[in-house]
C-alpha cells in the first residue's frame, strides 16, 4: 500500500467514525427531548390540534384527565384526543361551557367532547371540570366501541371509524360528514401516543 493510499483509507475511516459519532450524539439528544410518559406525549401532541382563535384548554390538565381514565392506553388516548380536537378544537372557552349561540349544538352539547345530556351523565352534565368531561367521554367512546365490537375485540379493521360513527349518533356503518378527518387524526396520533 502506498503512502497516498494509506492516507486515503485513514481519511475514509476517520470520516466514517466522525459520521457515526455525530449520528449517535444526535440520536441521544433527540431521545432526551422526546416525551416519555403518556401525559408528556399528550401535552406534546395537543399543540397542533388546538384552536387558532381561542385560548386552548390547559394542556397538562387535559393530558392528566385523559391519562387518569381507567384502563387508558395510547390507542384510547389517541381516540379521546382526536374526538376532543374535532369537537371543540381543545378550546378553554368550550370546556367552560361558554358557547356562542350557534356552537355546542345550539347549547345542547357540553364540554371538550361535546356530549349531550343523557341518563348516564345527567348528574355531571355541564361540569367545567375536565376530569369529569374526560370520564364521560371515555364511557361514551367505550360504549360506542362495544356497540360495533360486542366481544370487546375489534372485529372490524375500521373499528375506530365505527366507534366515531356511533359516538356521533350514527350506526356502525352509517357515514357522517368529516369522519375521514377524525380517522386521519386518530391514525396520526395512535403511532405517537
C-alpha positions in Angstrom: 0.0 0.0 0.0 1.4 3.3 -1.0 1.5 6.3 1.4 -1.2 8.1 -0.6 -3.5 5.0 -0.4 -2.8 4.8 3.3 -3.8 8.4 3.8 -6.9 7.9 1.7 -8.0 4.9 3.8 -7.3 6.7 7.1 -9.3 9.6 5.8 -12.3 7.4 4.8 -12.2 5.5 8.2 -11.9 8.8 10.1 -14.9 10.4 8.2 -17.0 7.3 8.8 -16.1 7.3 12.5 -17.0 11.0 12.7 -20.3 10.4 11.0 -21.1 7.6 13.4 -20.2 9.7 16.4 -22.3 12.6 15.1 -25.3 10.3 14.5 -25.0 8.8 18.0 -24.8 12.2 19.5 -27.9 13.5 17.7 -29.8 10.3 18.5 -29.1 10.7 22.2 -30.1 14.4 22.1 -33.3 13.5 20.3 -34.1 10.8 22.8 -33.5 13.1 25.7 -36.1 15.6 24.2 -38.7 13.0 23.3 -41.6 12.9 25.8 -41.6 9.6 27.6 -44.8 9.4 29.7 -48.4 9.3 28.3 -49.1 12.6 29.9 -46.0 14.2 28.3 -46.9 12.8 24.9 -50.5 14.0 25.2 -49.2 17.5 26.1 -46.8 17.5 23.2 -49.4 16.3 20.6 -52.1 18.8 21.6 -50.3 21.9 20.2 -51.0 21.1 16.5 -54.7 20.4 17.3 -55.5 23.4 19.4 -57.8 26.2 18.4 -56.2 29.0 16.4 -58.8 31.6 17.5 -59.5 30.7 21.2 -57.0 30.1 24.0 -56.6 26.4 24.4 -57.5 24.3 27.4 -54.6 23.8 29.9 -52.6 21.1 28.1 -51.3 19.5 31.2 -54.8 19.4 32.9 -56.2 17.8 29.7 -53.4 15.3 29.5 -53.7 14.3 33.1 -57.5 13.9 32.8 -57.2 11.6 29.8 -54.4 9.6 31.4 -56.5 9.2 34.6 -59.2 7.4 32.7 -59.4 3.8 33.9 -57.7 1.3 31.5 -56.5 4.0 29.2 -53.6 3.3 26.9 -52.0 5.1 23.9 -54.7 3.9 21.5 -57.6 5.1 23.7 -55.8 8.3 24.5 -55.4 8.9 20.7 -59.1 8.2 20.2 -60.0 10.7 23.0 -57.7 13.4 21.8 -58.9 13.0 18.2 -62.6 13.4 19.3 -61.9 16.4 21.6 -59.8 18.1 18.9 -62.5 17.8 16.3 -65.4 18.5 18.6 -64.0 21.6 20.4 -60.5 22.3 19.0 -59.5 22.0 22.6 -60.9 25.4 23.3 -60.8 26.5 27.0 -63.9 28.6 26.4 -65.8 25.5 25.2 -64.5 23.5 28.1 -66.0 26.1 30.4 -69.4 25.9 28.6 -69.2 29.4 27.2 -70.6 28.5 23.8 -71.9 31.0 21.3 -75.5 30.6 20.2 -74.5 28.5 17.1 -71.9 26.4 18.9 -72.2 23.3 21.1 -75.2 22.0 19.0 -77.0 25.3 19.9 -76.4 24.7 23.6 -77.3 21.0 23.7 -73.7 19.7 23.9 -71.3 20.2 26.7 -67.5 20.2 27.2 -64.5 19.4 25.1 -66.0 16.2 23.8 -69.4 17.9 23.1 -71.5 15.4 25.0 -75.3 15.6 25.1 -77.2 15.1 28.3 -78.4 11.5 28.8 -79.2 9.0 31.6 -75.6 8.3 32.2 -74.3 11.8 32.5 -77.2 13.9 33.7 -75.7 14.4 37.2 -72.4 15.8 35.9 -73.6 17.3 32.6 -72.4 20.9 32.3 -69.4 20.5 34.7 -66.4 22.6 33.8 -64.1 20.0 35.3 -62.0 18.5 32.5 -61.6 15.3 34.6 -65.4 14.8 34.7 -65.7 15.6 31.0 -62.9 13.1 30.2 -64.5 10.3 32.2 -67.9 10.8 30.5 -66.3 10.9 27.0 -64.4 7.7 27.8 -67.5 6.0 28.9 -69.3 7.1 25.7 -66.5 6.1 23.5 -66.2 2.6 25.1 -70.0 2.2 24.7 -69.7 3.1 21.0 -66.8 0.7 20.6 -68.7 -2.2 22.2 -71.7 -1.4 20.0 -69.7 -2.4 17.0 -67.4 -4.9 18.7 -69.6 -6.7 21.2 -66.9 -9.3 22.1 -64.6 -6.5 23.2 -62.1 -7.1 20.4 -62.0 -5.1 17.2 -63.9 -7.3 14.8 -63.6 -4.8 12.1 -60.4 -3.3 10.6 -62.2 0.0 10.7 -63.1 -0.2 14.4 -62.1 3.4 15.1 -64.2 4.7 12.2 -67.2 2.6 13.5 -66.6 3.9 17.0 -66.6 7.5 15.8 -69.8 6.9 13.9 -71.7 5.5 16.9 -70.2 8.3 19.1 -71.6 10.8 16.7 -75.1 9.2 16.9 -75.0 7.0 13.8 -74.8 3.3 13.2 -71.5 1.4 12.9 -71.8 1.5 9.1 -73.5 4.9 8.7 -71.1 7.6 7.5 -71.2 11.2 8.7 -69.6 14.4 7.4 -66.0 14.8 8.5 -65.4 11.2 9.6 -62.3 10.8 7.4 -60.6 13.7 9.1 -61.2 12.2 12.5 -59.8 8.8 11.4 -56.7 10.5 9.9 -56.1 12.4 13.1 -56.6 9.3 15.2 -54.1 7.3 13.0 -51.5 10.0 13.2 -51.9 10.2 17.0 -52.0 6.5 17.5 -48.4 6.0 16.5 -47.3 8.8 18.7 -49.1 8.1 21.9 
